[in-house]
């Protein structure tokens, strides 16, 4: 049986490789959904995980929806609109919620086309690095549907409302360089250097005190939906906690002693 996602653990970094090569790593299949959600939940509980890299095996990052499955569920079945809505809620919509609940930073290493829900999956991650062969398309309208996985919430936060609207209303693909120009990705590298670049970024994150990194992600996430006053109150409380961690003391000692810190997540 083919594993939907292959997990590796290297020096505090988890690598998740989507492995449904025949479907170009479609993420609407239940086994893929369950695995991605489970990996996120496990990483949240595992204090040894300091960063995550998500990528795809084969030539594609993710084709998004399994078109054959969607056609069977949506156009060839007699499911009611309520049942179809439930299919989304209990299916693919669990992925953005699981990723949103994960305090560990996630890097999308986009190795090829990221189409539809695959494009949205990259936006569920905190950072994106693209191979030169990467493409991005918010292509739902071309199938006569809309982003059912949260893409209309995610994409504008990544590229701004105007560009997100252009991508969503036309369904047209953009290449890696265009994605860089619009801020969808932070770097474009040759295909054979993608994982090296993603690992380099992950290591730069992983060397820092993990509690501080997780709290920084929490603050950034909450900052998208709270007032400044509420955000500042949260920051004050988290900062007070940070000042009483062993890792803060170790970080200060390391600075004054001109050495690398040895952080244990406490």
SULFENPE-V930227 format. One record per run of one state. SS is the DSSP state (~ for helix, > for strand, _ for the rest). FROM is the first residue (numbers start at 1). LEN is the number of residues. If there is no record, write none. Layout:
# SULFENPE-V930227
ss:SS from:FROM len:LEN
ss:SS from:FROM len:LEN
This chain:
# SULFENPE-V930227
ss:_ from:1 len:4
ss:> from:5 len:6
ss:_ from:11 len:2
ss:> from:13 len:6
ss:_ from:19 len:2
ss:~ from:21 len:3
ss:_ from:24 len:6
ss:~ from:30 len:16
ss:_ from:46 len:5
ss:> from:51 len:6
ss:_ from:57 len:5
ss:> from:62 len:1
ss:_ from:63 len:4
ss:~ from:67 len:8
ss:_ from:75 len:6
ss:~ from:81 len:9
ss:_ from:90 len:3
ss:~ from:93 len:8
ss:_ from:101 len:5
ss:> from:106 len:5
ss:_ from:111 len:2
ss:> from:113 len:3
ss:_ from:116 len:1
ss:~ from:117 len:8
ss:_ from:125 len:2
ss:> from:127 len:5
ss:_ from:132 len:3
ss:> from:135 len:3
ss:_ from:138 len:2
ss:~ from:140 len:4
ss:_ from:144 len:7
ss:~ from:151 len:9
ss:_ from:160 len:1
ss:~ from:161 len:10
ss:_ from:171 len:2
ss:> from:173 len:3
ss:~ from:176 len:6
ss:_ from:182 len:5
ss:> from:187 len:3
ss:_ from:190 len:1
ss:~ from:191 len:16
ss:_ from:207 len:3
ss:~ from:210 len:14
ss:_ from:224 len:4
ss:~ from:228 len:16
ss:_ from:244 len:2
ss:~ from:246 len:11
ss:_ from:257 len:10
